[in-house]
Amino acid sequence: MLTLLRIEFPFSGPFGLTLLQEMRGLASSIADEPGLIWKIWTENADENMAGGIYLFRDQVSASRYTEMHCARLAEFGLTGIDAKQFQVNEGLTALTRGPLE
């Protein structure tokens, strides 16, 4: 079953184009994660928050990634990491044009 993962954490920047330039390598690594369909990078400079929303093919892949990525974020010195997984109701999501693939 498709699994959605949401991760967010306090982040003081950089944001926008600077973050794009600095995180290209990490983005390429994430794109190669087993079971990952897509990731949407999120940021809110006004509230000093960042994170992402991910869609995985299955819960096992999402769980493995969650454990690895939260440890990686902690190695970057980030704290207050909040990660939650949700099962996707594919029928309803398709009706509302959600990007399943």
N, C-alpha and C positions, 0 to 999 in steps of 0.2 A: 504494500500500500504506500502511495506517495506520502512523504513526510515533509512538513514545513518546519524549518528551524529559524527562530528569531534570536539573535544575539545583540545585546546593546551594553554599552559601558560608558562611564565618564571619559571624556577625551577633550583635551585643550587645543587640539590642532596639530598639524595644519589641516586645512579643509580645501575643498575645491580643486583647482588645477595643481596646486602644490602637492596635495595628497595624491592626486593621480600620478604625478611624476615620481613621487617617492615610493609608491606602492605597486608599480607595474610588475615587479618581480613577484611580489606576494600574490597579486591577482592571477598571474600565470600559473603559479603553484596551486592556488585554490581551484582554478579551472580544470586541473588534471585530477582532482580528488575523485576516488571511486564512488560511483553512485550519484554524483552531483549533476543535476540538470541545469540549474542556473543559480546565480547569486545577484541580489540587488544590494548595492552598497548604500548605506544610509548615514547621513550626518546632519547635525543641527548645531551650528556654530553659536547660536543665541543661547542654547542651553548646555553647551559643551558636552555633547553626546555624539557617539558614533556607533556603528554596528553594521548589521546586515540581515537580510532575509534570504533564506536559501531554500531551494526545493531539491529534495533527494528522492531517488527511486524507491527507497525502503528505509525503515527505521534503523536497521543495523548500520547502514552507511551513515545515516545522520548521527547516530550515537557515537560511532567511532570518530567522526569528524568533530563533534562537539567536545569530546574529551581532549583530542589533540589540539584543537584550535584554542580552547580556553587555557590550556597549559602554555601555548605559544604566546597568547596575549599577556599572561602573567609574566612570562620571561621578558616581554617588552616593558614591564613595569606597570601594566594596567591592572587596576583593581575595580571592585564593584561590578564584575561581569555578571550579567543576567542572561541565561540561555534557557529557552523553552522550546519544546517540540510539540507539534500538533499533527494529527492525522488529517489528510485532505479528503473532503467529501468531493470526489471528482465529478459526480453528476451535477451537483449544485454549482460547483465552480465553473463547469463548462457552460451552464446556462447564463452565468454572469460574465462570460468571456475571460475568465482567469487563464493566465498563461501556464498551461500544464506541461507543455514540451517546448 
